[in-house]
Amino acid sequence: MSRIKTKKNVYSFLRKPAFIVSLLLIASVFTVLHFATNKDLSKQSPNEISQENEIIPPEKLNEKIDSVLYGFGIENSWINTTLSHRKDKNFLFEKNVIIPKDLSTLELNLEIGSVIHSAGFNPKVTEDILTKDIFISIEKGDTSGPPGTVATISVKYSDKISRNGAVISLLIEGIEEFNEKEIEKLIKDKQEFSYVLPRNLEKINILNQLSALKKDIVIKFQAGDEKNYENDFIWGSDEKKIREVIKNFTSDFTNIRNVLLIYGQNINRETLNNINYEFSRYNIKVISDSLQIKLLTLEEESSADKIKIISEKIRSISVTRKHFISLIKLKEKEFEKFYHEILLLKKLGHKFYPLAVYLKKLDENKRKDELKKTEESKMNQNSRDKITGKNKTKKDKKPQN
């Protein structure tokens, strides 16, 4: 009987409003703590990270919107701003912007809208269904006063401009050292990279995990002299030895179509040619040292500003190189910060692809260029034939007496 009474007393206590309210408060606190301590930078937009909770003075709105535009690789010459040209003293500016065809107005509008809200105004957006051009009317946010437009932004597409972006394939090395439980969380939704694994991989489950996530995998080989026991190929090796190494590799890694070959400065050209030939027999592409752009020096690899340096180097190289491949070694703790920088670079117009996709796009562009040259050559030949034909007709005409 005493046990039954105890249960009744407990149930009676649980039904008390004060106890229920206390439970709800505790649950709310834990929920807030959970979200406050588990923010993933890689899942936030770069603008959201940099401008979160930022309050913008109205007089700074024009400057902040230009900053957003520059962040998308929009050049100053594509922006035309007229300040306070109307009789209304509260009117701030009228802005006309042209953008290239590869830039989405949806993403641009989202970030501009965030800045407008931060300045205490409301954006009113209209879109042309056919052209996808947008017009943003910035309205007063204070509902107590009279309504009114304080600024306007017109965004129109143009096929005569393009952003100064490059097509890049980044090969990420070192993922086999990541915590296996963290790998899926870090890279599952990121489709921009290839992941490099050593040929003698001890953690085979890492390979299986990457394959299950459908990531592009590249296996690394090393070539050099016999002093380094880690070398997969030795300079001066005969064709039979090279053939044996590559045959064993294709048996162990049946689905790998691209390999990375590191060999440094001292090269045996004959051995290198034999390696490339043997891989080509299995339809495997070799990415050698000569096909890569080195982003970091040894000193920069250990720098506290390593990730920032990578970003700056990509921007700098892209001025002259419109497509390139680069190998980057990352630690697990560096990955989220690295991906945040990649998002900023993508906003500027740079495009990042896994190696397999990158190589495919290069081949497609090469075929397009060849086709274009062929068509131009035919057009030039037709023009020359017409001119030759006219000249011949003139010569064949007999003079009239």
VEXDREN-2710 file (C-alpha; in Angstrom, 1 decimal):
% VEXDREN-2710
k/r/px/py/pz
1/MET/0.0/0.0/0.0
2/SER/2.8/2.4/0.9
3/ARG/4.3/1.9/-2.6
4/ILE/0.9/2.8/-4.3
5/LYS/0.7/6.0/-2.1
6/THR/4.2/7.0/-3.1
7/LYS/3.4/6.7/-6.8
8/LYS/0.2/8.8/-6.3
9/ASN/2.2/11.4/-4.5
10/VAL/4.8/11.5/-7.4
11/TYR/2.0/11.8/-10.1
12/SER/0.4/14.6/-8.0
13/PHE/3.6/16.5/-7.8
14/LEU/4.3/16.1/-11.6
15/ARG/0.9/17.6/-12.4
16/LYS/1.7/20.8/-10.5
17/PRO/2.0/23.8/-12.9
18/ALA/5.2/25.1/-11.2
19/PHE/7.0/21.9/-11.8
20/ILE/5.9/21.7/-15.5
21/VAL/7.0/25.3/-16.0
22/SER/10.4/24.6/-14.5
23/LEU/10.9/21.6/-16.8
24/LEU/10.1/23.8/-19.9
25/LEU/12.5/26.4/-18.7
26/ILE/15.3/23.9/-18.3
27/ALA/14.6/22.4/-21.7
28/SER/14.7/25.8/-23.3
29/VAL/18.1/26.6/-21.7
30/PHE/19.6/23.4/-22.9
31/THR/18.2/24.0/-26.5
32/VAL/19.7/27.5/-26.6
33/LEU/23.1/26.2/-25.3
34/HIS/23.0/23.4/-27.9
35/PHE/22.6/25.7/-30.8
36/ALA/24.9/28.3/-29.4
37/THR/27.8/25.8/-29.0
38/ASN/27.2/23.8/-32.2
39/LYS/27.4/26.4/-35.0
40/ASP/28.9/25.0/-38.2
41/LEU/30.7/27.8/-40.1
42/SER/30.6/25.8/-43.3
43/LYS/26.8/25.7/-43.3
44/GLN/26.5/29.5/-42.9
45/SER/26.8/31.9/-45.8
46/PRO/30.0/34.0/-45.6
47/ASN/27.8/37.2/-45.4
48/GLU/25.9/35.6/-42.5
49/ILE/29.1/34.9/-40.6
50/SER/30.6/38.4/-41.1
51/GLN/27.4/40.5/-40.6
52/GLU/25.6/38.5/-38.0
53/ASN/23.8/40.9/-35.5
54/GLU/25.4/43.9/-37.2
55/ILE/23.4/47.1/-37.1
56/ILE/24.1/49.4/-40.1
57/PRO/23.5/53.2/-39.8
58/PRO/21.3/54.4/-42.8
59/GLU/24.1/56.7/-44.0
60/LYS/26.4/53.6/-44.4
61/LEU/23.8/51.6/-46.4
62/ASN/25.1/52.6/-49.8
63/GLU/28.7/51.7/-48.8
64/LYS/27.6/48.3/-47.3
65/ILE/25.6/47.4/-50.5
66/ASP/28.7/48.1/-52.6
67/SER/30.7/45.9/-50.3
68/VAL/28.2/43.1/-50.9
69/LEU/28.5/43.6/-54.7
70/TYR/32.3/43.5/-54.6
71/GLY/32.1/40.3/-52.6
72/PHE/30.4/38.7/-55.6
73/GLY/33.2/39.8/-58.0
74/ILE/31.2/42.7/-59.4
75/GLU/33.6/45.4/-60.6
76/ASN/33.3/49.1/-59.7
77/SER/32.8/50.0/-63.3
78/TRP/29.6/47.9/-63.4
79/ILE/28.0/50.0/-60.6
80/ASN/26.5/53.4/-61.2
81/THR/25.2/55.3/-58.1
82/THR/23.4/58.6/-58.0
83/LEU/23.2/60.1/-54.5
84/SER/20.1/62.1/-53.2
85/HIS/19.0/63.4/-56.6
86/ARG/15.3/63.7/-55.8
87/LYS/13.5/66.5/-54.0
88/ASP/12.8/64.2/-51.1
89/LYS/15.6/64.9/-48.6
90/ASN/15.1/61.4/-47.1
91/PHE/16.0/59.7/-50.4
92/LEU/19.5/58.2/-50.1
93/PHE/20.5/56.9/-53.5
94/GLU/19.6/55.3/-56.9
95/LYS/21.9/52.4/-57.9
96/ASN/22.2/50.7/-61.3
97/VAL/24.2/47.5/-61.5
98/ILE/25.0/45.2/-64.4
99/ILE/26.0/41.6/-63.6
100/PRO/27.4/38.7/-65.7
101/LYS/25.2/35.8/-66.7
102/ASP/26.8/33.2/-64.4
103/LEU/25.8/35.1/-61.2
104/SER/22.4/34.3/-59.6
105/THR/20.2/37.2/-58.6
106/LEU/18.6/35.0/-56.0
107/GLU/21.8/34.8/-53.9
108/LEU/22.7/38.4/-54.6
109/ASN/19.2/39.6/-53.5
110/LEU/19.4/37.5/-50.4
111/GLU/22.5/39.2/-49.1
112/ILE/21.5/42.7/-50.2
113/GLY/18.2/42.1/-48.4
114/SER/20.0/41.2/-45.2
115/VAL/22.0/44.4/-45.3
116/ILE/18.8/46.5/-46.0
117/HIS/17.1/44.9/-42.9
118/SER/20.2/45.6/-40.8
119/ALA/19.8/49.3/-41.7
120/GLY/16.2/49.3/-40.4
121/PHE/14.6/49.3/-43.9
122/ASN/12.5/46.8/-45.9
123/PRO/13.4/45.6/-49.4
124/LYS/10.6/45.3/-52.0
125/VAL/11.8/43.2/-54.9
126/THR/10.3/42.7/-58.4
127/GLU/11.7/40.4/-61.0
128/ASP/11.4/40.3/-64.7
129/ILE/10.3/36.7/-65.5
130/LEU/12.0/36.6/-68.9
131/THR/15.3/38.3/-68.2
132/LYS/15.6/37.5/-64.5
133/ASP/16.6/41.2/-63.9
134/ILE/15.5/42.5/-60.5
135/PHE/14.5/45.9/-59.1
136/ILE/14.8/46.5/-55.4
137/SER/12.9/49.3/-53.8
138/ILE/14.1/50.1/-50.3
139/GLU/11.3/51.2/-48.1
140/LYS/11.1/52.9/-44.7
141/GLY/11.0/50.3/-41.9
142/ASP/9.3/52.5/-39.3
143/THR/5.6/51.7/-39.5
144/SER/4.7/54.7/-37.3
145/GLY/5.7/57.3/-39.8
146/PRO/4.6/57.9/-43.4
147/PRO/5.6/55.2/-46.0
148/GLY/8.2/56.1/-48.6
149/THR/11.1/54.9/-50.8
150/VAL/14.5/55.8/-49.5
151/ALA/16.6/54.1/-52.3
152/THR/16.4/51.9/-55.4
153/ILE/18.7/49.3/-56.9
154/SER/18.3/48.0/-60.4
155/VAL/20.2/44.8/-61.2
156/LYS/20.4/43.8/-64.9
157/TYR/22.2/41.0/-66.7
158/SER/24.8/41.6/-69.4
159/ASP/26.5/39.1/-71.7
160/LYS/29.3/41.6/-72.4
161/ILE/31.0/41.2/-69.0
162/SER/32.5/38.3/-67.0
163/ARG/34.0/37.9/-63.6
164/ASN/37.7/37.4/-63.1
165/GLY/37.3/33.8/-61.8
166/ALA/39.2/30.6/-62.5
167/VAL/38.3/27.0/-62.8
168/ILE/40.2/25.1/-60.1
169/SER/40.7/21.6/-58.8
170/LEU/41.9/21.3/-55.3
171/LEU/43.3/17.9/-54.2
172/ILE/43.0/17.6/-50.4
173/GLU/45.7/15.5/-48.7
174/GLY/45.7/14.3/-45.1
175/ILE/42.1/13.2/-44.7
176/GLU/43.3/9.7/-43.6
177/GLU/44.5/11.5/-40.4
178/PHE/41.0/12.9/-39.6
179/ASN/38.8/11.4/-36.9
180/GLU/36.7/8.9/-38.7
181/LYS/33.6/10.0/-36.9
182/GLU/34.1/13.6/-38.1
183/ILE/34.8/12.9/-41.7
184/GLU/31.2/12.5/-42.8
185/LYS/30.1/15.6/-40.9
186/LEU/32.9/17.7/-42.5
187/ILE/32.8/16.6/-46.1
188/LYS/29.4/14.9/-46.8
189/ASP/27.8/18.0/-48.5
190/LYS/30.9/19.4/-50.0
191/GLN/31.3/18.4/-53.7
192/GLU/34.1/20.8/-54.7
193/PHE/37.2/18.7/-54.0
194/SER/39.1/15.5/-54.6
195/TYR/40.7/13.6/-51.7
196/VAL/44.2/12.2/-52.0
197/LEU/45.2/9.0/-50.2
198/PRO/48.6/7.2/-50.1
199/ARG/49.0/4.1/-52.1
200/ASN/50.0/2.1/-49.0
201/LEU/46.9/3.1/-47.1
202/GLU/46.7/1.5/-43.7
203/LYS/43.2/2.7/-42.9
204/ILE/41.3/0.9/-45.7
205/ASN/38.0/1.9/-44.0
206/ILE/38.8/5.5/-44.8
207/LEU/38.8/4.6/-48.5
208/ASN/35.5/2.7/-48.1
209/GLN/34.0/5.7/-46.2
210/LEU/35.0/8.1/-49.0
211/SER/33.6/5.8/-51.6
212/ALA/30.3/5.4/-49.8
213/LEU/30.1/9.2/-49.7
214/LYS/30.7/9.2/-53.5
215/LYS/33.8/11.4/-53.2
216/ASP/36.4/11.7/-55.9
217/ILE/39.5/9.8/-54.8
218/VAL/43.0/10.2/-56.1
219/ILE/45.9/7.9/-55.1
220/LYS/49.3/9.3/-54.6
221/PHE/52.5/7.8/-56.0
222/GLN/56.1/8.9/-55.4
223/ALA/59.0/8.5/-57.7
224/GLY/62.7/9.1/-56.9
225/ASP/66.0/7.4/-56.1
226/GLU/66.4/4.3/-54.1
227/LYS/67.5/6.1/-50.9
228/ASN/63.9/6.9/-50.1
229/TYR/62.1/3.7/-49.1
230/GLU/58.7/5.4/-49.5
231/ASN/59.1/5.8/-53.3
232/ASP/56.8/3.6/-55.3
233/PHE/58.9/4.0/-58.5
234/ILE/62.7/4.1/-58.6
235/TRP/64.5/6.2/-61.3
236/GLY/66.2/3.8/-63.7
237/SER/63.8/0.9/-63.0
238/ASP/63.2/-1.4/-66.0
239/GLU/59.8/-1.5/-67.7
240/LYS/59.0/-4.9/-66.1
241/LYS/59.2/-3.5/-62.6
242/ILE/57.1/-0.5/-63.4
243/ARG/54.5/-2.7/-65.1
244/GLU/54.3/-4.9/-62.0
245/VAL/53.7/-2.0/-59.6
246/ILE/50.9/-0.6/-61.8
247/LYS/49.3/-3.9/-62.4
248/ASN/49.2/-4.6/-58.7
249/PHE/47.7/-1.2/-58.1
250/THR/44.9/-1.7/-60.6
251/SER/44.0/-5.0/-59.0
252/ASP/43.8/-3.3/-55.5
253/PHE/42.1/-0.1/-56.6
254/THR/39.7/-1.1/-59.4
255/ASN/37.7/2.1/-59.6
256/ILE/40.5/4.7/-59.5
257/ARG/40.8/6.7/-62.7
258/ASN/43.3/9.4/-61.6
259/VAL/46.6/9.2/-59.8
260/LEU/49.0/11.8/-58.4
261/LEU/52.7/11.4/-59.1
262/ILE/55.2/13.3/-56.9
263/TYR/58.8/13.3/-57.9
264/GLY/60.6/16.6/-57.1
265/GLN/63.3/18.2/-59.2
266/ASN/65.6/15.2/-60.1
267/ILE/63.9/13.5/-63.0
268/ASN/64.7/10.4/-65.0
269/ARG/62.7/11.2/-68.2
270/GLU/62.8/7.7/-69.6
271/THR/61.4/6.2/-66.3
272/LEU/58.8/9.0/-66.2
273/ASN/57.6/8.2/-69.8
274/ASN/57.4/4.5/-69.0
275/ILE/55.2/5.2/-65.9
276/ASN/52.9/7.5/-67.9
277/TYR/52.6/4.9/-70.7
278/GLU/51.8/2.0/-68.3
279/PHE/49.1/4.0/-66.6
280/SER/47.6/5.0/-69.9
281/ARG/47.2/1.3/-70.8
282/TYR/44.7/1.1/-68.0
283/ASN/43.0/4.4/-69.0
284/ILE/44.4/6.1/-65.8
285/LYS/45.3/9.8/-65.9
286/VAL/48.6/10.8/-64.3
287/ILE/48.7/14.2/-62.6
288/SER/52.4/14.9/-62.3
289/ASP/54.3/17.7/-60.5
290/SER/54.5/19.7/-63.7
291/LEU/50.7/19.8/-64.0
292/GLN/50.2/21.3/-60.5
293/ILE/50.5/24.8/-59.1
294/LYS/52.2/24.9/-55.7
295/LEU/50.3/27.2/-53.4
296/LEU/52.4/27.1/-50.2
297/THR/56.1/27.1/-49.3
298/LEU/57.3/25.0/-46.4
299/GLU/57.3/28.0/-44.1
300/GLU/53.7/28.9/-45.1
301/GLU/52.6/25.3/-44.4
302/SER/53.3/25.9/-40.7
303/SER/52.0/29.5/-40.6
304/ALA/49.1/30.5/-38.3
305/ASP/47.8/32.3/-41.4
306/LYS/48.0/29.2/-43.6
307/ILE/44.3/29.2/-44.7
308/LYS/44.3/33.0/-45.5
309/ILE/47.5/32.6/-47.5
310/ILE/45.9/29.8/-49.6
311/SER/43.0/32.1/-50.4
312/GLU/45.2/35.0/-51.3
313/LYS/47.4/32.8/-53.5
314/ILE/44.4/31.5/-55.4
315/ARG/43.2/35.0/-56.0
316/SER/46.6/36.1/-57.2
317/ILE/47.2/33.1/-59.5
318/SER/43.8/33.4/-61.0
319/VAL/44.7/36.7/-62.5
320/THR/46.9/35.0/-65.1
321/ARG/45.9/31.3/-64.9
322/LYS/42.2/30.6/-65.7
323/HIS/42.4/26.9/-64.8
324/PHE/44.8/25.0/-62.5
325/ILE/45.2/22.0/-60.2
326/SER/46.8/22.3/-56.7
327/LEU/47.6/19.9/-53.9
328/ILE/46.7/21.1/-50.4
329/LYS/47.5/19.3/-47.1
330/LEU/45.0/20.0/-44.4
331/LYS/44.5/19.1/-40.7
332/GLU/41.0/18.3/-39.4
333/LYS/40.9/21.5/-37.3
334/GLU/41.7/23.6/-40.4
335/PHE/39.0/22.2/-42.6
336/GLU/36.0/24.4/-41.6
337/LYS/38.0/27.6/-41.8
338/PHE/39.4/26.5/-45.2
339/TYR/35.9/25.8/-46.5
340/HIS/34.6/29.2/-45.4
341/GLU/37.4/30.8/-47.5
342/ILE/36.4/28.6/-50.5
343/LEU/32.8/29.9/-50.2
344/LEU/34.1/33.5/-50.4
345/LEU/36.1/32.6/-53.5
346/LYS/33.1/31.0/-55.1
347/LYS/31.1/34.1/-54.5
348/LEU/33.8/36.0/-56.4
349/GLY/33.3/33.8/-59.4
350/HIS/35.9/31.1/-58.9
351/LYS/34.7/27.5/-59.7
352/PHE/35.9/24.5/-57.8
353/TYR/35.6/20.9/-59.1
354/PRO/36.8/17.5/-58.2
355/LEU/39.6/16.3/-60.5
356/ALA/37.4/14.0/-62.5
357/VAL/34.9/16.7/-63.3
358/TYR/37.7/19.3/-63.9
359/LEU/39.4/17.1/-66.5
360/LYS/36.1/16.4/-68.2
361/LYS/35.4/20.1/-68.4
362/LEU/38.8/20.8/-69.8
363/ASP/38.3/18.2/-72.6
364/GLU/34.8/19.7/-73.4
365/ASN/36.3/23.2/-73.6
366/LYS/39.1/22.0/-75.8
367/ARG/36.7/20.3/-78.2
368/LYS/34.6/23.5/-78.3
369/ASP/37.7/25.6/-79.1
370/GLU/38.7/23.2/-81.8
371/LEU/35.2/23.3/-83.3
372/LYS/35.1/27.1/-83.1
373/LYS/38.5/27.3/-84.9
374/THR/37.3/24.9/-87.6
375/GLU/34.1/26.9/-88.2
376/GLU/36.1/30.2/-88.3
377/SER/38.5/28.6/-90.7
378/LYS/35.7/27.5/-93.0
379/MET/34.1/30.9/-92.9
380/ASN/37.4/32.6/-93.8
381/GLN/37.9/30.1/-96.6
382/ASN/34.4/30.8/-97.9
383/SER/35.1/34.5/-97.8
384/ARG/38.4/34.0/-99.7
385/ASP/36.6/31.8/-102.3
386/LYS/33.9/34.5/-102.9
387/ILE/36.6/37.1/-103.4
388/THR/38.5/34.8/-105.7
389/GLY/35.3/34.0/-107.6
390/LYS/34.5/37.7/-108.1
391/ASN/38.0/38.5/-109.3
392/LYS/37.8/35.6/-111.8
393/THR/34.4/36.8/-113.1
394/LYS/35.8/40.2/-113.8
395/LYS/38.8/38.8/-115.7
396/ASP/36.5/36.5/-117.7
397/LYS/34.3/39.4/-118.9
398/LYS/35.2/40.6/-122.4
399/PRO/35.5/44.3/-123.0
400/GLN/32.6/45.6/-125.1
401/ASN/33.4/47.4/-128.4
END
